């Protein structure tokens, strides 16, 4: 196999050849056909997440086909197309796993963070955490659904049932969630960097009712706002835009510090909540909803060897939609 490997914090990924991995019992090996590039991959590369076991292969929006199966795997078959998401393993024993909150597991493993991921020709995955994808849709177009879509789905549920929704950061997750929210009958307001006209045009083309800068006040109060950009300063901006009783959902795994803000913009039973990881049920529910909604993903495809360039484009805000690597 070959892969783009992170050897140290902040180091560029290097192209390496390795022996083909062998799946252990209850694991499968996936021949990767596409892997989305997520902002969490930047957090891994930059060492902003704790306990990274270098060297590590990033990537957790994986689409591919099973080409080897370990002992004890009955539900997946050779040649089956599957998706491999961020949550790669849970202990099944801790308080959270026993309470059907496996996204909060005390001893989890994460694809592309604590176990090797999809910036590679092959990866090994826990069979329990692979989602069958069927044969409908292009591999590259499906790959952003495996994290941007899944976290978007969970954050949308946590936003509540309100009809007016703000989305701060209109990238991979934002452009997927906007389509789901519109299909649910919600009014969507998109917030971007002030100079990001491309993202605002994409938002309007996907049916949002308004698109503007993050500093702008929308034309109506919001029932809820979801923040996908890892910028803590967006929290008070979003609080100013939600109505009393409204909710601000922080959907990233990492965010810069939230600045101090006046209490009156939180008062009125406004809430700030965070989203952590996903559950397998999230994956099943979202992929079914995505098929019904006919979600369109907007992607820029890079060869695997240009993973560093794809990450740089994401870091510099030069992408519209999502970046995808193809081995």
VMD Tcl script that draws the C-alpha trace (Angstrom):
set ca {
  {0.00 0.00 0.00}
  {1.00 3.64 -0.25}
  {-0.03 6.55 1.90}
  {0.52 10.18 2.84}
  {1.97 10.01 6.34}
  {2.22 12.62 9.11}
  {5.46 12.03 11.03}
  {5.41 14.97 13.47}
  {3.35 17.95 14.50}
  {3.16 20.52 11.71}
  {5.28 18.45 9.33}
  {4.27 18.08 5.69}
  {2.75 14.75 4.79}
  {5.20 12.43 3.06}
  {4.45 9.80 0.43}
  {5.41 6.35 1.75}
  {5.07 2.74 0.72}
  {4.18 0.19 3.38}
  {3.26 -3.49 3.53}
  {-0.42 -4.11 2.90}
  {-2.27 -4.10 6.26}
  {-3.90 -7.34 7.37}
  {-7.33 -7.10 9.00}
  {-7.58 -8.56 12.49}
  {-10.72 -10.38 13.69}
  {-13.82 -8.17 13.30}
  {-11.94 -5.89 10.89}
  {-12.00 -5.37 7.14}
  {-9.49 -3.91 4.73}
  {-10.82 -1.25 2.38}
  {-9.27 -0.33 -0.95}
  {-9.76 3.44 -0.93}
  {-11.33 5.10 -3.95}
  {-11.87 8.57 -2.43}
  {-11.22 10.34 0.85}
  {-12.56 13.76 1.72}
  {-10.33 16.40 3.28}
  {-11.87 17.73 6.47}
  {-10.94 20.67 8.67}
  {-10.31 18.13 11.42}
  {-7.43 16.84 9.28}
  {-5.90 20.30 9.63}
  {-6.27 20.06 13.40}
  {-4.46 16.70 13.29}
  {-1.67 18.00 11.06}
  {-1.24 21.09 13.24}
  {-1.15 19.03 16.44}
  {-4.17 20.84 17.88}
  {-5.69 17.58 19.12}
  {-4.15 15.67 22.05}
  {-2.47 12.28 21.99}
  {-1.68 11.91 18.29}
  {0.32 8.66 17.84}
  {2.94 9.63 15.26}
  {3.42 8.50 12.59}
  {-0.25 8.60 11.55}
  {-2.14 8.56 8.26}
  {-4.91 11.22 8.34}
  {-8.27 11.05 6.60}
  {-11.70 10.02 7.86}
  {-14.18 10.59 5.02}
  {-13.36 7.32 3.30}
  {-15.17 5.60 0.45}
  {-13.86 2.34 -0.95}
  {-14.44 -1.36 -1.46}
  {-13.70 -4.21 0.90}
  {-10.85 -6.35 -0.41}
  {-10.02 -8.44 2.66}
  {-12.09 -9.61 5.63}
  {-10.97 -10.67 9.10}
  {-12.43 -13.51 11.10}
  {-15.87 -13.05 12.60}
  {-17.20 -10.56 10.03}
  {-20.49 -11.76 8.58}
  {-22.43 -8.61 7.66}
  {-19.93 -7.23 5.13}
  {-18.77 -8.93 1.93}
  {-15.82 -8.72 -0.43}
  {-16.33 -6.04 -3.07}
  {-18.95 -4.18 -1.05}
  {-18.70 -0.38 -1.22}
  {-18.53 1.11 2.24}
  {-17.90 4.40 4.00}
  {-15.50 4.68 6.93}
  {-16.24 7.64 9.24}
  {-14.43 9.55 12.00}
  {-15.61 7.33 14.86}
  {-13.67 4.13 14.27}
  {-14.16 2.11 17.46}
  {-15.84 2.31 20.86}
  {-15.28 0.24 23.99}
  {-18.91 -0.79 24.51}
  {-18.33 -0.91 28.27}
  {-18.14 2.64 29.64}
  {-21.04 4.65 31.07}
  {-21.63 6.45 27.77}
  {-21.61 3.34 25.59}
  {-24.06 1.64 27.94}
  {-26.26 4.75 27.86}
  {-26.49 4.71 24.01}
  {-24.14 7.70 23.81}
  {-21.23 6.02 22.07}
  {-20.16 9.35 20.57}
  {-18.95 10.22 24.10}
  {-17.13 6.88 24.69}
  {-14.30 7.10 27.24}
  {-12.00 4.84 25.20}
  {-12.74 5.55 21.53}
  {-10.55 5.26 18.46}
  {-10.82 7.75 15.62}
  {-10.06 7.17 11.96}
  {-7.16 9.30 10.77}
  {-6.37 10.50 14.32}
  {-5.71 7.58 16.68}
  {-5.80 4.87 13.99}
  {-4.58 5.15 10.41}
  {-7.01 6.75 8.01}
  {-7.87 7.15 4.38}
  {-5.09 9.32 2.90}
  {-3.88 6.00 1.49}
  {-4.54 3.29 -1.04}
  {-5.83 0.96 1.71}
  {-6.90 1.09 5.35}
  {-8.08 -1.36 7.96}
  {-11.32 -0.54 9.78}
  {-13.51 -2.01 12.50}
  {-16.28 -3.74 10.57}
  {-18.90 -2.47 13.04}
  {-18.09 1.10 12.08}
  {-18.33 0.74 8.29}
  {-21.47 1.92 6.51}
  {-22.63 0.07 3.37}
  {-23.16 2.69 0.65}
  {-24.79 0.75 -2.14}
  {-23.95 1.52 -5.74}
  {-25.70 4.84 -6.28}
  {-23.54 7.95 -6.56}
  {-19.94 8.84 -7.34}
  {-17.27 7.92 -4.79}
  {-15.78 11.43 -4.61}
  {-19.20 13.03 -4.25}
  {-20.15 10.66 -1.43}
  {-16.98 11.04 0.63}
  {-17.84 14.41 2.28}
  {-21.01 12.81 3.65}
  {-18.87 10.64 5.95}
  {-17.96 13.53 8.26}
  {-19.14 16.90 6.99}
  {-22.52 15.34 6.40}
  {-22.64 13.26 9.57}
  {-21.53 16.03 11.91}
  {-23.84 18.37 10.03}
  {-26.74 15.99 10.61}
  {-26.01 15.69 14.34}
  {-25.59 19.44 14.72}
  {-28.86 20.06 12.88}
  {-30.68 17.74 15.27}
  {-29.11 19.52 18.25}
  {-30.21 22.88 16.83}
  {-33.81 21.85 17.48}
  {-36.92 22.13 15.37}
  {-36.87 25.89 14.80}
  {-37.71 27.13 11.31}
  {-35.05 29.84 10.96}
  {-31.48 28.54 10.92}
  {-28.17 30.34 10.62}
  {-25.07 28.55 9.30}
  {-21.72 30.15 10.15}
  {-19.00 28.84 7.85}
  {-20.34 27.67 4.50}
  {-17.83 24.99 3.57}
  {-18.13 21.22 3.32}
  {-20.56 20.76 6.23}
  {-22.46 24.00 5.67}
  {-23.34 23.34 2.06}
  {-24.60 19.83 2.89}
  {-26.62 20.87 5.95}
  {-28.23 23.74 4.08}
  {-29.74 21.27 1.63}
  {-31.05 19.02 4.39}
  {-32.49 21.98 6.30}
  {-34.21 23.31 3.19}
  {-35.71 19.86 2.55}
  {-37.07 19.98 6.11}
  {-38.85 23.24 5.31}
  {-36.50 25.54 7.22}
  {-35.40 29.02 6.20}
  {-31.59 29.12 6.01}
  {-29.25 32.08 6.43}
  {-25.60 31.60 5.42}
  {-22.74 33.50 7.05}
  {-19.27 33.57 5.49}
  {-16.12 35.64 5.60}
  {-16.96 39.06 4.27}
  {-14.87 38.65 1.12}
  {-15.99 35.10 0.28}
  {-18.35 35.88 -2.55}
  {-17.96 32.39 -4.02}
  {-19.31 30.75 -0.86}
  {-22.18 33.24 -0.70}
  {-23.10 32.53 -4.32}
  {-23.01 28.79 -3.63}
  {-25.26 29.29 -0.61}
  {-27.84 31.21 -2.61}
  {-27.70 28.66 -5.44}
  {-28.58 25.95 -2.91}
  {-31.72 27.76 -1.82}
  {-30.65 29.73 1.24}
  {-32.82 32.79 1.78}
  {-29.92 35.11 2.57}
  {-26.14 35.10 2.50}
  {-23.82 37.64 4.07}
  {-20.79 38.28 6.23}
  {-20.45 36.73 9.67}
  {-20.54 40.21 11.22}
  {-23.88 41.03 9.61}
  {-27.23 40.88 11.38}
  {-29.67 38.70 9.41}
  {-32.98 40.19 8.28}
  {-34.87 38.17 10.92}
  {-34.07 36.62 14.28}
  {-32.84 33.04 14.18}
  {-34.30 30.13 16.09}
  {-30.85 28.50 16.06}
  {-27.38 28.92 14.62}
  {-24.72 26.31 13.85}
  {-21.05 27.27 13.78}
  {-18.80 25.16 11.55}
  {-15.85 27.54 11.29}
  {-13.32 26.94 14.13}
  {-13.48 30.58 15.22}
  {-14.50 31.31 18.80}
  {-15.30 34.93 17.96}
  {-18.33 33.68 16.02}
  {-20.07 32.56 19.22}
  {-21.05 36.07 20.43}
  {-21.92 37.06 16.85}
  {-24.29 34.11 16.61}
  {-25.77 34.84 20.05}
  {-26.65 38.34 18.89}
  {-28.62 36.86 16.00}
  {-30.68 34.20 17.81}
  {-33.98 34.96 19.48}
  {-34.73 34.43 23.17}
  {-34.77 30.72 23.84}
  {-32.60 30.16 20.80}
  {-29.57 27.92 20.60}
  {-26.02 28.25 19.24}
  {-24.44 24.92 18.29}
  {-20.63 24.68 18.08}
  {-20.02 21.84 15.66}
  {-16.23 21.62 15.42}
  {-13.86 19.34 17.33}
  {-11.55 22.30 17.90}
  {-12.22 26.03 18.15}
  {-10.17 29.08 19.03}
  {-10.95 30.66 22.38}
  {-14.36 32.26 22.76}
  {-13.92 35.93 23.68}
  {-15.73 37.53 26.60}
  {-19.13 38.91 25.74}
  {-21.88 40.84 27.56}
  {-24.26 38.67 29.52}
  {-27.34 40.26 27.99}
  {-26.77 38.49 24.64}
  {-26.91 35.14 26.46}
  {-29.77 36.09 28.78}
  {-33.29 35.14 27.76}
  {-32.60 31.40 28.01}
  {-30.33 31.33 24.99}
  {-28.05 28.30 24.97}
  {-24.57 27.40 23.76}
  {-24.00 23.67 23.13}
  {-21.33 21.57 21.44}
  {-21.46 18.53 19.19}
  {-19.05 15.66 19.83}
  {-18.36 13.00 17.22}
  {-21.24 10.83 15.98}
  {-23.01 7.56 16.60}
  {-23.59 4.70 14.21}
  {-27.28 5.52 14.34}
  {-26.42 9.02 13.11}
  {-24.73 7.42 10.12}
  {-27.63 5.13 9.31}
  {-30.22 7.88 9.68}
  {-28.26 10.49 7.76}
  {-27.30 8.30 4.82}
  {-30.94 7.31 4.42}
  {-32.00 10.97 4.56}
  {-29.25 11.96 2.12}
  {-30.52 9.43 -0.41}
  {-34.08 10.75 -0.07}
  {-32.96 14.38 -0.31}
  {-30.64 13.76 -3.27}
  {-27.92 15.90 -1.71}
  {-25.45 17.41 -4.16}
  {-21.89 17.83 -2.90}
  {-19.51 20.33 -4.49}
  {-15.99 18.97 -4.58}
  {-12.52 19.71 -5.88}
  {-10.59 16.49 -6.54}
  {-6.84 16.19 -5.94}
  {-4.59 13.17 -6.51}
  {-3.50 11.60 -3.23}
  {0.07 12.80 -3.76}
  {-1.21 16.40 -3.56}
  {-2.69 16.02 -0.07}
  {-0.49 18.85 1.22}
  {-1.79 21.16 -1.50}
  {-5.39 20.22 -0.69}
  {-4.82 20.95 3.00}
  {-3.22 24.29 2.13}
  {-6.22 25.28 0.01}
  {-8.54 24.40 2.89}
  {-6.43 26.34 5.37}
  {-6.34 29.42 3.14}
  {-10.07 29.38 2.39}
  {-9.56 28.74 -1.32}
  {-12.08 25.92 -1.62}
  {-15.75 26.11 -2.43}
  {-17.43 23.03 -1.01}
  {-15.07 20.16 -0.14}
  {-11.70 18.81 -1.24}
  {-11.40 15.10 -2.04}
  {-8.29 12.96 -2.53}
  {-8.19 10.08 -5.00}
  {-5.45 7.42 -4.74}
}
mol new
graphics top color blue
foreach p $ca { graphics top sphere $p radius 0.5 }
foreach p [lrange $ca 0 end-1] q [lrange $ca 1 end] { graphics top cylinder $p $q radius 0.2 }
display resetview
